[in-house]
C-alpha cells in the first residue's frame, strides 16, 4: 500500500533546515516518493545529530547554525530560483525564511512558525506578541505582499497540518450520519457554512501518546517522543485557543488581540501549565495540556461565518495534548523549575518498547454530540512503514511529504494555511502511513461525572461552552 502512494518528479534542489527526529524521519519518505537524486538534497543544522542517517542516503550534511546575521549569506550558497526550503528547525525565524523564499522564487514548508532563538520566552516582548497568533499574522502579511508568489505552506506537520484535513473529513461523516444532504463544499465560505449547519461548536485536537521507553526518565532529564526543544518552546508560550462565537464567559486571564483576524484569544499562563478535559476512543476521558498550536487559530479562522462585520458562527478550537507518560513527568519537573529547562534531553525512538499515538479531532456540539476522527498508530506499525520513525513522528513526516508533493505540483500559490489545501489530496497520500483511521461518536462532554466526589455549582445547559480550563 505504501508503494502506491503518489510520486512526483522534482528537478530543483531541496534544503532541509534542522535535522532532528522529524528531519531524520522525513528523509527516507522524500527519497521514496519524490523522484530526485539524493545529491540534490542538502541539510543545514546546528547539531551533529542525524549525520549518520544523512550519510546513509548520500545526502550532504552541513553543520552550521542559521542566525539572524548569517542566514541570507548561507542560504544564497545553497538555493536558487525553483528550489525548495523545508524548514524543520527550532530557533530560526520562519518569517525571515518565508521572506527570503518569497523574494527568490523558492518554495517553502514548515511544521510550526518559529521566532529567532529566545523569542518564545523573551520577557521584553509582550506575551500576545510571543503567541502563535502574532507569528501567523506576520507570515500571512508576507503572502499579502506576494499574492502569486512561490508556494509557502505554513505549519503542515501532524498538528498543525494533518488535523485541518481530518476536520473536513469528519464534517462530511457527520453530515452523512445526521442526514444532512449537502454537496461537497468548495472553498472556505462553503466549509464554514457546512460547519454552521451541523452545529459545530468545539474542535479539540485530542491526542494521547502511550509510547513507553525501556529506560525510565531520570531526575533532571526531559524525555519526549519528538523534539524536546520544540515542546519546551511551545509549552512556554501563552496558552492559545480559537474563540467560539457561542462563548459567553471569557476565562479570567483571557486576552483578546487588537489586530489580525481576531479568531483567537490567549491566556496569561504558559500552555503547559493549563489542563483541559478531552476524550479519545482508546483512552476515554483524559486531561490534556492546552499547548498553543497554529491549528487552534487557523481552524477557528477558516470556519468563521460573518454577516457583514458580525461573527455569527465560529468554533472554539484548542489542542488537548496528553504526551507520553515520561513527557508528562518532564513537564511537571519543568514547571517546578519555574520553566527553566532540564540540563539533559532525550528523544525516545529505538528504545520504545510499546505504545500507540492516538491523534485526532473531537468535533462537538452537533446533533450526535461529539465525534472523534483520527489516526491510531502503533510503534510496531510505524517501524514497519518507515525507518527512523516512531508513532508520533510518522504522523508528522507523512504530512510533510503530502504537503511537499502538493506544493511541487502547485508552485505559485503564495502563503497558505493547511486549511487552504485540498483535504482529499493530502489524506490520500498520508493514509497508508497512519495506521488505523477511525471515527467514533461519544456522549461524553466536559461535564461528564463532574461533582461525583464533591458537589459543584455547574450550569449544564451548554456543556460545550469553554468551562473546562484548569490550572495544573
Steps between C-alpha positions, in 0.01 A plus 500: 500500500786738579645439155173624349540846656525776241841579353606834356807611305697800619794642308601762756701469817363444851660657806394362838558750780525315833541125523357366823257211533264634233778573252647151538154347468395697192816447294428136401142599410618779271738267321226236476232724348673799337698406192828684541861397565620501859779733390236771447417499873704689760458533875612799705471463875642621830554149643700189410196282553386330181835508322515122471147479356585766242818315403306176455289666228786694341359839605725799562513593873609853600560576867436874517233678711282748311482835680345839448841623379615217271188335356482698175864437408482130584173441316622686191773236466254211519182610321391652171172581326270196478650317797322390821583598860361253754521665841504246786709711736448667833642842597507615136248765396242350268390848393857587399526181293160557337605854405825365358319238290228739379763737360688221317225271361578217741225273631471465876341279766526487878330306780468795739574872490815567703660826618873556525663333801353618830197658337248275673612600849641854459353696795557825308241392242132523598344152541245566228785562255672176603191310394440278201224742407751782453748278316228379261385855430859599413530207259164572336605862447783374277238313298299818456813670362565208260151372402629284213839433650667164548294258705574520872305247706474602864499255792438174315603219735256271678363783708495758381450353153335161469231588754357773276428234239354266761252772598367523145472123460328472839246767405407299192452191719278693744294646213448150360410348837259777599317494167612844385497499123781729396719523196874472553613847613729700275709759677503665840153657495321175413693296760419759767131491408498120523651514848238759599217285360624199696527702822876452552591693814827345613803334346746331735821377345495205738821297523613222733850356459561175692849419367733374770880492511699209638706758693309692770521879519772624733484803727624806309412349161229598250378200302274521196403313184587802282699824530565589864603855412189543287271371776659718770474802269132462415414389855653822631299723264168641618214250481292580190168390363263589222209683663149387408211733421282307749728566799341720766776527762863588439752311719612723789842561343383482139633769267379606156717624215442843348639410156460231237212255457403512871397134490699405812584603855795434727537440873750655739649157569740262324307241300671215682353629829139469382303176488180437310258208497469304177427151367658243268355163394761271657558694821160659561500818716847649548669822607706669231727802503371810319818546298488782247493379140435669169196285422314647797504831314484396135207257545302758699573762235415267209162400643389853591167614353428873493195703413649834410756563772315290759638153579199268517676164509847392603617193694714502810817312401792385712762233536452253788825305517579208728857413396679181596516445875872584517426837336221566752748446784748722316245782477423478872872524572539789251220694670659436839822649363298814414528415127878479499580199276658187644870456421449165322269428208410166343281414202382141517480299179695175468455437874117516488366163613128549432223753456269688267455861397129574478465837322173638370237771513205492739221701335216585736174687532317335208192275504702189596688687779867425421699314233869408521676431170869434465806278481575217739859401424708252698877499537514159330309624196709817481823299495361271231392790280807727507851505647608752768139561608291435807120526520512873572753600237341302215174692537710815449736382228227353278318834523816687401537265203141554385517879520838507322354300212205741481733803505718356224189450285361845596811723504344849495232504770669750732476458878235244599367342818443122518127570483545647150628170358262233357442250779436203267839550331690516830322210673533276194879529525511474878252216553743206450723645774234567763423155638124491559292802400199466726185694589303467826193678632478556876252646749791631710511872584740701721236483775493119500523361857565847645392542860531129581746551785412857595188702417550769234280786385520421128261632237448201275275673248785522249774251586710610203560854619861546602473409869763232510822700542694414813837605637743221576 
